[in-house]
Amino acid sequence: MKRMALTVGFFCICSAAHADAQKDALIEAMQANGCMMTTAQANVQMPQLGIDQPTAIRLSREMMAEGIAAFAADEETLLLLPPACKS
């Protein structure tokens, strides 16, 4: 039982680290694109970053909840906001 708890704990730590790495990759991609990403751009760039559509949606929601991202008026462009936007 103890071994199972350690395995589950390790998996959770690794999953969190992977999610953080994916969010960092998304932020870097947006910074490289003038702190924005359209749906069309995301459809091309996210698979290249190893981020599937459900994960991209989850990450964008997390970023909006953190106040570092918002959708533009067109609802097709995700904007990266300061302090995450470095350009």
PDB file as gemmi writes it, atoms N, CA and C in Angstrom:
CRYST1    1.000    1.000    1.000  90.00  90.00  90.00 P 1                      
ATOM      1  N   MET A   1       0.828  -1.195   0.000  1.00  0.00           N  
ATOM      2  CA  MET A   1       0.000   0.000   0.000  1.00  0.00           C  
ATOM      3  C   MET A   1       0.865   1.248   0.000  1.00  0.00           C  
ATOM      4  N   LYS A   2       1.953   1.204   0.784  1.00  0.00           N  
ATOM      5  CA  LYS A   2       2.860   2.347   0.858  1.00  0.00           C  
ATOM      6  C   LYS A   2       3.514   2.604  -0.495  1.00  0.00           C  
ATOM      7  N   ARG A   3       3.881   1.524  -1.167  1.00  0.00           N  
ATOM      8  CA  ARG A   3       4.510   1.643  -2.479  1.00  0.00           C  
ATOM      9  C   ARG A   3       3.546   2.289  -3.483  1.00  0.00           C  
ATOM     10  N   MET A   4       2.280   1.907  -3.420  1.00  0.00           N  
ATOM     11  CA  MET A   4       1.277   2.470  -4.315  1.00  0.00           C  
ATOM     12  C   MET A   4       1.121   3.969  -4.056  1.00  0.00           C  
ATOM     13  N   ALA A   5       1.116   4.383  -2.808  1.00  0.00           N  
ATOM     14  CA  ALA A   5       0.996   5.799  -2.468  1.00  0.00           C  
ATOM     15  C   ALA A   5       2.195   6.568  -2.991  1.00  0.00           C  
ATOM     16  N   LEU A   6       3.372   6.002  -2.882  1.00  0.00           N  
ATOM     17  CA  LEU A   6       4.570   6.654  -3.413  1.00  0.00           C  
ATOM     18  C   LEU A   6       4.501   6.778  -4.926  1.00  0.00           C  
ATOM     19  N   THR A   7       4.022   5.731  -5.589  1.00  0.00           N  
ATOM     20  CA  THR A   7       3.891   5.752  -7.037  1.00  0.00           C  
ATOM     21  C   THR A   7       2.890   6.812  -7.471  1.00  0.00           C  
ATOM     22  N   VAL A   8       1.748   6.875  -6.811  1.00  0.00           N  
ATOM     23  CA  VAL A   8       0.736   7.869  -7.132  1.00  0.00           C  
ATOM     24  C   VAL A   8       1.282   9.272  -6.874  1.00  0.00           C  
ATOM     25  N   GLY A   9       1.970   9.462  -5.753  1.00  0.00           N  
ATOM     26  CA  GLY A   9       2.564  10.760  -5.438  1.00  0.00           C  
ATOM     27  C   GLY A   9       3.589  11.168  -6.480  1.00  0.00           C  
ATOM     28  N   PHE A  10       4.435  10.239  -6.904  1.00  0.00           N  
ATOM     29  CA  PHE A  10       5.440  10.536  -7.924  1.00  0.00           C  
ATOM     30  C   PHE A  10       4.773  10.891  -9.242  1.00  0.00           C  
ATOM     31  N   PHE A  11       3.710  10.154  -9.611  1.00  0.00           N  
ATOM     32  CA  PHE A  11       2.983  10.438 -10.848  1.00  0.00           C  
ATOM     33  C   PHE A  11       2.400  11.842 -10.811  1.00  0.00           C  
ATOM     34  N   CYS A  12       1.833  12.227  -9.682  1.00  0.00           N  
ATOM     35  CA  CYS A  12       1.243  13.561  -9.552  1.00  0.00           C  
ATOM     36  C   CYS A  12       2.300  14.638  -9.708  1.00  0.00           C  
ATOM     37  N   ILE A  13       3.460  14.437  -9.113  1.00  0.00           N  
ATOM     38  CA  ILE A  13       4.556  15.409  -9.236  1.00  0.00           C  
ATOM     39  C   ILE A  13       5.011  15.502 -10.687  1.00  0.00           C  
ATOM     40  N   CYS A  14       5.182  14.361 -11.347  1.00  0.00           N  
ATOM     41  CA  CYS A  14       5.612  14.353 -12.745  1.00  0.00           C  
ATOM     42  C   CYS A  14       4.554  14.983 -13.643  1.00  0.00           C  
ATOM     43  N   SER A  15       3.288  14.698 -13.381  1.00  0.00           N  
ATOM     44  CA  SER A  15       2.212  15.274 -14.182  1.00  0.00           C  
ATOM     45  C   SER A  15       2.178  16.786 -14.034  1.00  0.00           C  
ATOM     46  N   ALA A  16       2.362  17.270 -12.814  1.00  0.00           N  
ATOM     47  CA  ALA A  16       2.372  18.722 -12.576  1.00  0.00           C  
ATOM     48  C   ALA A  16       3.558  19.360 -13.274  1.00  0.00           C  
ATOM     49  N   ALA A  17       4.711  18.731 -13.223  1.00  0.00           N  
ATOM     50  CA  ALA A  17       5.890  19.267 -13.892  1.00  0.00           C  
ATOM     51  C   ALA A  17       5.688  19.294 -15.400  1.00  0.00           C  
ATOM     52  N   HIS A  18       5.055  18.257 -15.935  1.00  0.00           N  
ATOM     53  CA  HIS A  18       4.781  18.200 -17.374  1.00  0.00           C  
ATOM     54  C   HIS A  18       3.805  19.300 -17.776  1.00  0.00           C  
ATOM     55  N   ALA A  19       2.768  19.502 -16.959  1.00  0.00           N  
ATOM     56  CA  ALA A  19       1.781  20.557 -17.240  1.00  0.00           C  
ATOM     57  C   ALA A  19       2.441  21.927 -17.197  1.00  0.00           C  
ATOM     58  N   ASP A  20       3.330  22.138 -16.235  1.00  0.00           N  
ATOM     59  CA  ASP A  20       4.053  23.413 -16.147  1.00  0.00           C  
ATOM     60  C   ASP A  20       4.924  23.618 -17.380  1.00  0.00           C  
ATOM     61  N   ALA A  21       5.565  22.555 -17.838  1.00  0.00           N  
ATOM     62  CA  ALA A  21       6.409  22.647 -19.032  1.00  0.00           C  
ATOM     63  C   ALA A  21       5.565  22.973 -20.259  1.00  0.00           C  
ATOM     64  N   GLN A  22       4.383  22.381 -20.343  1.00  0.00           N  
ATOM     65  CA  GLN A  22       3.495  22.670 -21.474  1.00  0.00           C  
ATOM     66  C   GLN A  22       3.021  24.121 -21.425  1.00  0.00           C  
ATOM     67  N   LYS A  23       2.680  24.608 -20.237  1.00  0.00           N  
ATOM     68  CA  LYS A  23       2.236  25.997 -20.116  1.00  0.00           C  
ATOM     69  C   LYS A  23       3.377  26.938 -20.489  1.00  0.00           C  
ATOM     70  N   ASP A  24       4.583  26.627 -20.035  1.00  0.00           N  
ATOM     71  CA  ASP A  24       5.753  27.442 -20.387  1.00  0.00           C  
ATOM     72  C   ASP A  24       5.964  27.458 -21.897  1.00  0.00           C  
ATOM     73  N   ALA A  25       5.809  26.303 -22.538  1.00  0.00           N  
ATOM     74  CA  ALA A  25       5.970  26.224 -23.996  1.00  0.00           C  
ATOM     75  C   ALA A  25       4.917  27.057 -24.710  1.00  0.00           C  
ATOM     76  N   LEU A  26       3.672  27.027 -24.216  1.00  0.00           N  
ATOM     77  CA  LEU A  26       2.610  27.825 -24.805  1.00  0.00           C  
ATOM     78  C   LEU A  26       2.902  29.313 -24.640  1.00  0.00           C  
ATOM     79  N   ILE A  27       3.338  29.714 -23.465  1.00  0.00           N  
ATOM     80  CA  ILE A  27       3.663  31.122 -23.216  1.00  0.00           C  
ATOM     81  C   ILE A  27       4.801  31.574 -24.120  1.00  0.00           C  
ATOM     82  N   GLU A  28       5.844  30.752 -24.253  1.00  0.00           N  
ATOM     83  CA  GLU A  28       6.972  31.098 -25.125  1.00  0.00           C  
ATOM     84  C   GLU A  28       6.523  31.235 -26.577  1.00  0.00           C  
ATOM     85  N   ALA A  29       5.663  30.334 -27.030  1.00  0.00           N  
ATOM     86  CA  ALA A  29       5.164  30.402 -28.411  1.00  0.00           C  
ATOM     87  C   ALA A  29       4.361  31.678 -28.621  1.00  0.00           C  
ATOM     88  N   MET A  30       3.562  32.040 -27.630  1.00  0.00           N  
ATOM     89  CA  MET A  30       2.772  33.272 -27.748  1.00  0.00           C  
ATOM     90  C   MET A  30       3.667  34.506 -27.713  1.00  0.00           C  
ATOM     91  N   GLN A  31       4.688  34.492 -26.867  1.00  0.00           N  
ATOM     92  CA  GLN A  31       5.634  35.614 -26.822  1.00  0.00           C  
ATOM     93  C   GLN A  31       6.325  35.790 -28.162  1.00  0.00           C  
ATOM     94  N   ALA A  32       6.681  34.680 -28.790  1.00  0.00           N  
ATOM     95  CA  ALA A  32       7.355  34.726 -30.088  1.00  0.00           C  
ATOM     96  C   ALA A  32       6.421  35.228 -31.192  1.00  0.00           C  
ATOM     97  N   ASN A  33       5.120  35.217 -30.916  1.00  0.00           N  
ATOM     98  CA  ASN A  33       4.129  35.627 -31.910  1.00  0.00           C  
ATOM     99  C   ASN A  33       3.444  36.934 -31.505  1.00  0.00           C  
ATOM    100  N   GLY A  34       4.189  37.815 -30.851  1.00  0.00           N  
ATOM    101  CA  GLY A  34       3.623  39.106 -30.476  1.00  0.00           C  
ATOM    102  C   GLY A  34       2.607  39.021 -29.356  1.00  0.00           C  
ATOM    103  N   CYS A  35       2.749  38.021 -28.488  1.00  0.00           N  
ATOM    104  CA  CYS A  35       1.874  37.824 -27.318  1.00  0.00           C  
ATOM    105  C   CYS A  35       0.430  37.521 -27.700  1.00  0.00           C  
ATOM    106  N   MET A  36       0.269  36.784 -28.785  1.00  0.00           N  
ATOM    107  CA  MET A  36      -1.072  36.364 -29.185  1.00  0.00           C  
ATOM    108  C   MET A  36      -0.997  35.062 -29.957  1.00  0.00           C  
ATOM    109  N   MET A  37      -2.143  34.396 -30.045  1.00  0.00           N  
ATOM    110  CA  MET A  37      -2.235  33.193 -30.854  1.00  0.00           C  
ATOM    111  C   MET A  37      -3.680  33.027 -31.305  1.00  0.00           C  
ATOM    112  N   THR A  38      -3.861  32.948 -32.605  1.00  0.00           N  
ATOM    113  CA  THR A  38      -5.193  32.711 -33.158  1.00  0.00           C  
ATOM    114  C   THR A  38      -5.502  31.220 -33.107  1.00  0.00           C  
ATOM    115  N   THR A  39      -6.751  30.889 -33.307  1.00  0.00           N  
ATOM    116  CA  THR A  39      -7.142  29.485 -33.352  1.00  0.00           C  
ATOM    117  C   THR A  39      -6.412  28.769 -34.480  1.00  0.00           C  
ATOM    118  N   ALA A  40      -6.299  29.403 -35.630  1.00  0.00           N  
ATOM    119  CA  ALA A  40      -5.599  28.795 -36.770  1.00  0.00           C  
ATOM    120  C   ALA A  40      -4.130  28.543 -36.432  1.00  0.00           C  
ATOM    121  N   GLN A  41      -3.486  29.505 -35.781  1.00  0.00           N  
ATOM    122  CA  GLN A  41      -2.089  29.317 -35.381  1.00  0.00           C  
ATOM    123  C   GLN A  41      -1.970  28.196 -34.360  1.00  0.00           C  
ATOM    124  N   ALA A  42      -2.897  28.154 -33.415  1.00  0.00           N  
ATOM    125  CA  ALA A  42      -2.873  27.113 -32.385  1.00  0.00           C  
ATOM    126  C   ALA A  42      -3.021  25.728 -33.001  1.00  0.00           C  
ATOM    127  N   ASN A  43      -3.872  25.614 -34.025  1.00  0.00           N  
ATOM    128  CA  ASN A  43      -4.073  24.324 -34.681  1.00  0.00           C  
ATOM    129  C   ASN A  43      -2.792  23.795 -35.309  1.00  0.00           C  
ATOM    130  N   VAL A  44      -1.879  24.674 -35.685  1.00  0.00           N  
ATOM    131  CA  VAL A  44      -0.597  24.276 -36.266  1.00  0.00           C  
ATOM    132  C   VAL A  44       0.467  24.125 -35.186  1.00  0.00           C  
ATOM    133  N   GLN A  45       0.574  25.114 -34.304  1.00  0.00           N  
ATOM    134  CA  GLN A  45       1.680  25.163 -33.348  1.00  0.00           C  
ATOM    135  C   GLN A  45       1.528  24.224 -32.158  1.00  0.00           C  
ATOM    136  N   MET A  46       0.308  24.032 -31.661  1.00  0.00           N  
ATOM    137  CA  MET A  46       0.134  23.188 -30.472  1.00  0.00           C  
ATOM    138  C   MET A  46       0.600  21.751 -30.708  1.00  0.00           C  
ATOM    139  N   PRO A  47       0.232  21.100 -31.825  1.00  0.00           N  
ATOM    140  CA  PRO A  47       0.753  19.743 -32.050  1.00  0.00           C  
ATOM    141  C   PRO A  47       2.286  19.705 -32.128  1.00  0.00           C  
ATOM    142  N   GLN A  48       2.882  20.753 -32.684  1.00  0.00           N  
ATOM    143  CA  GLN A  48       4.344  20.814 -32.754  1.00  0.00           C  
ATOM    144  C   GLN A  48       4.969  20.888 -31.364  1.00  0.00           C  
ATOM    145  N   LEU A  49       4.224  21.448 -30.412  1.00  0.00           N  
ATOM    146  CA  LEU A  49       4.697  21.556 -29.035  1.00  0.00           C  
ATOM    147  C   LEU A  49       4.322  20.336 -28.197  1.00  0.00           C  
ATOM    148  N   GLY A  50       3.605  19.388 -28.820  1.00  0.00           N  
ATOM    149  CA  GLY A  50       3.181  18.197 -28.093  1.00  0.00           C  
ATOM    150  C   GLY A  50       1.979  18.454 -27.202  1.00  0.00           C  
ATOM    151  N   ILE A  51       1.184  19.470 -27.542  1.00  0.00           N  
ATOM    152  CA  ILE A  51       0.007  19.827 -26.755  1.00  0.00           C  
ATOM    153  C   ILE A  51      -1.238  19.518 -27.573  1.00  0.00           C  
ATOM    154  N   ASP A  52      -2.073  18.602 -27.056  1.00  0.00           N  
ATOM    155  CA  ASP A  52      -3.308  18.276 -27.766  1.00  0.00           C  
ATOM    156  C   ASP A  52      -4.377  19.332 -27.473  1.00  0.00           C  
ATOM    157  N   GLN A  53      -5.483  19.270 -28.200  1.00  0.00           N  
ATOM    158  CA  GLN A  53      -6.516  20.296 -28.094  1.00  0.00           C  
ATOM    159  C   GLN A  53      -7.122  20.390 -26.686  1.00  0.00           C  
ATOM    160  N   PRO A  54      -7.492  19.273 -26.045  1.00  0.00           N  
ATOM    161  CA  PRO A  54      -8.037  19.392 -24.689  1.00  0.00           C  
ATOM    162  C   PRO A  54      -7.048  20.040 -23.709  1.00  0.00           C  
ATOM    163  N   THR A  55      -5.774  19.714 -23.855  1.00  0.00           N  
ATOM    164  CA  THR A  55      -4.760  20.305 -22.982  1.00  0.00           C  
ATOM    165  C   THR A  55      -4.607  21.787 -23.269  1.00  0.00           C  
ATOM    166  N   ALA A  56      -4.622  22.168 -24.550  1.00  0.00           N  
ATOM    167  CA  ALA A  56      -4.520  23.586 -24.911  1.00  0.00           C  
ATOM    168  C   ALA A  56      -5.686  24.378 -24.328  1.00  0.00           C  
ATOM    169  N   ILE A  57      -6.867  23.812 -24.362  1.00  0.00           N  
ATOM    170  CA  ILE A  57      -8.037  24.481 -23.791  1.00  0.00           C  
ATOM    171  C   ILE A  57      -7.867  24.632 -22.282  1.00  0.00           C  
ATOM    172  N   ARG A  58      -7.431  23.552 -21.621  1.00  0.00           N  
ATOM    173  CA  ARG A  58      -7.219  23.601 -20.175  1.00  0.00           C  
ATOM    174  C   ARG A  58      -6.167  24.639 -19.807  1.00  0.00           C  
ATOM    175  N   LEU A  59      -5.061  24.669 -20.546  1.00  0.00           N  
ATOM    176  CA  LEU A  59      -3.998  25.630 -20.264  1.00  0.00           C  
ATOM    177  C   LEU A  59      -4.464  27.064 -20.470  1.00  0.00           C  
ATOM    178  N   SER A  60      -5.222  27.303 -21.536  1.00  0.00           N  
ATOM    179  CA  SER A  60      -5.702  28.663 -21.781  1.00  0.00           C  
ATOM    180  C   SER A  60      -6.664  29.092 -20.684  1.00  0.00           C  
ATOM    181  N   ARG A  61      -7.496  28.180 -20.207  1.00  0.00           N  
ATOM    182  CA  ARG A  61      -8.413  28.502 -19.103  1.00  0.00           C  
ATOM    183  C   ARG A  61      -7.639  28.808 -17.825  1.00  0.00           C  
ATOM    184  N   GLU A  62      -6.600  28.018 -17.552  1.00  0.00           N  
ATOM    185  CA  GLU A  62      -5.759  28.277 -16.379  1.00  0.00           C  
ATOM    186  C   GLU A  62      -5.100  29.644 -16.483  1.00  0.00           C  
ATOM    187  N   MET A  63      -4.590  29.954 -17.659  1.00  0.00           N  
ATOM    188  CA  MET A  63      -3.922  31.238 -17.861  1.00  0.00           C  
ATOM    189  C   MET A  63      -4.901  32.396 -17.699  1.00  0.00           C  
ATOM    190  N   MET A  64      -6.132  32.234 -18.170  1.00  0.00           N  
ATOM    191  CA  MET A  64      -7.143  33.272 -17.989  1.00  0.00           C  
ATOM    192  C   MET A  64      -7.488  33.427 -16.510  1.00  0.00           C  
ATOM    193  N   ALA A  65      -7.606  32.306 -15.791  1.00  0.00           N  
ATOM    194  CA  ALA A  65      -7.908  32.354 -14.361  1.00  0.00           C  
ATOM    195  C   ALA A  65      -6.780  33.040 -13.584  1.00  0.00           C  
ATOM    196  N   GLU A  66      -5.541  32.891 -14.061  1.00  0.00           N  
ATOM    197  CA  GLU A  66      -4.388  33.530 -13.429  1.00  0.00           C  
ATOM    198  C   GLU A  66      -4.271  35.003 -13.811  1.00  0.00           C  
ATOM    199  N   GLY A  67      -5.066  35.435 -14.795  1.00  0.00           N  
ATOM    200  CA  GLY A  67      -5.020  36.824 -15.228  1.00  0.00           C  
ATOM    201  C   GLY A  67      -3.879  37.147 -16.173  1.00  0.00           C  
ATOM    202  N   ILE A  68      -3.291  36.118 -16.790  1.00  0.00           N  
ATOM    203  CA  ILE A  68      -2.181  36.373 -17.720  1.00  0.00           C  
ATOM    204  C   ILE A  68      -2.589  36.186 -19.177  1.00  0.00           C  
ATOM    205  N   ALA A  69      -3.853  35.841 -19.414  1.00  0.00           N  
ATOM    206  CA  ALA A  69      -4.353  35.680 -20.782  1.00  0.00           C  
ATOM    207  C   ALA A  69      -5.822  36.075 -20.831  1.00  0.00           C  
ATOM    208  N   ALA A  70      -6.253  36.468 -22.028  1.00  0.00           N  
ATOM    209  CA  ALA A  70      -7.655  36.824 -22.260  1.00  0.00           C  
ATOM    210  C   ALA A  70      -7.934  36.651 -23.745  1.00  0.00           C  
ATOM    211  N   PHE A  71      -9.191  36.420 -24.066  1.00  0.00           N  
ATOM    212  CA  PHE A  71      -9.562  36.361 -25.471  1.00  0.00           C  
ATOM    213  C   PHE A  71      -9.805  37.765 -25.997  1.00  0.00           C  
ATOM    214  N   ALA A  72      -9.382  38.003 -27.228  1.00  0.00           N  
ATOM    215  CA  ALA A  72      -9.664  39.258 -27.914  1.00  0.00           C  
ATOM    216  C   ALA A  72     -11.142  39.287 -28.263  1.00  0.00           C  
ATOM    217  N   ALA A  73     -11.608  40.439 -28.709  1.00  0.00           N  
ATOM    218  CA  ALA A  73     -13.019  40.617 -29.048  1.00  0.00           C  
ATOM    219  C   ALA A  73     -13.496  39.626 -30.116  1.00  0.00           C  
ATOM    220  N   ASP A  74     -12.581  39.169 -30.992  1.00  0.00           N  
ATOM    221  CA  ASP A  74     -12.977  38.221 -32.040  1.00  0.00           C  
ATOM    222  C   ASP A  74     -13.217  36.804 -31.509  1.00  0.00           C  
ATOM    223  N   GLU A  75     -12.862  36.565 -30.255  1.00  0.00           N  
ATOM    224  CA  GLU A  75     -13.003  35.268 -29.592  1.00  0.00           C  
ATOM    225  C   GLU A  75     -12.254  34.143 -30.298  1.00  0.00           C  
ATOM    226  N   GLU A  76     -11.373  34.504 -31.199  1.00  0.00           N  
ATOM    227  CA  GLU A  76     -10.539  33.532 -31.914  1.00  0.00           C  
ATOM    228  C   GLU A  76      -9.058  33.735 -31.621  1.00  0.00           C  
ATOM    229  N   THR A  77      -8.735  34.797 -30.877  1.00  0.00           N  
ATOM    230  CA  THR A  77      -7.344  35.135 -30.596  1.00  0.00           C  
ATOM    231  C   THR A  77      -7.137  35.191 -29.092  1.00  0.00           C  
ATOM    232  N   LEU A  78      -6.198  34.380 -28.613  1.00  0.00           N  
ATOM    233  CA  LEU A  78      -5.826  34.404 -27.215  1.00  0.00           C  
ATOM    234  C   LEU A  78      -4.695  35.405 -27.058  1.00  0.00           C  
ATOM    235  N   LEU A  79      -4.869  36.348 -26.151  1.00  0.00           N  
ATOM    236  CA  LEU A  79      -3.868  37.380 -25.903  1.00  0.00           C  
ATOM    237  C   LEU A  79      -3.122  37.077 -24.616  1.00  0.00           C  
ATOM    238  N   LEU A  80      -1.813  37.208 -24.654  1.00  0.00           N  
ATOM    239  CA  LEU A  80      -0.978  37.052 -23.475  1.00  0.00           C  
ATOM    240  C   LEU A  80      -0.816  38.432 -22.848  1.00  0.00           C  
ATOM    241  N   LEU A  81      -1.119  38.548 -21.573  1.00  0.00           N  
ATOM    242  CA  LEU A  81      -1.113  39.826 -20.885  1.00  0.00           C  
ATOM    243  C   LEU A  81       0.127  39.963 -19.986  1.00  0.00           C  
ATOM    244  N   PRO A  82       0.508  41.207 -19.666  1.00  0.00           N  
ATOM    245  CA  PRO A  82       1.595  41.405 -18.708  1.00  0.00           C  
ATOM    246  C   PRO A  82       1.196  40.793 -17.356  1.00  0.00           C  
ATOM    247  N   PRO A  83       2.109  40.247 -16.636  1.00  0.00           N  
ATOM    248  CA  PRO A  83       3.555  40.273 -16.832  1.00  0.00           C  
ATOM    249  C   PRO A  83       4.073  39.147 -17.718  1.00  0.00           C  
ATOM    250  N   ALA A  84       3.188  38.229 -18.149  1.00  0.00           N  
ATOM    251  CA  ALA A  84       3.642  37.116 -18.997  1.00  0.00           C  
ATOM    252  C   ALA A  84       4.073  37.590 -20.377  1.00  0.00           C  
ATOM    253  N   CYS A  85       3.448  38.646 -20.898  1.00  0.00           N  
ATOM    254  CA  CYS A  85       3.824  39.182 -22.205  1.00  0.00           C  
ATOM    255  C   CYS A  85       5.099  39.995 -22.049  1.00  0.00           C  
ATOM    256  N   LYS A  86       6.138  39.557 -22.715  1.00  0.00           N  
ATOM    257  CA  LYS A  86       7.447  40.202 -22.599  1.00  0.00           C  
ATOM    258  C   LYS A  86       7.831  41.000 -23.836  1.00  0.00           C  
ATOM    259  N   SER A  87       6.956  41.069 -24.843  1.00  0.00           N  
ATOM    260  CA  SER A  87       7.339  41.772 -26.075  1.00  0.00           C  
ATOM    261  C   SER A  87       6.857  43.194 -26.095  1.00  0.00           C  
TER     262      SER A  87                                                      
END                                                                             
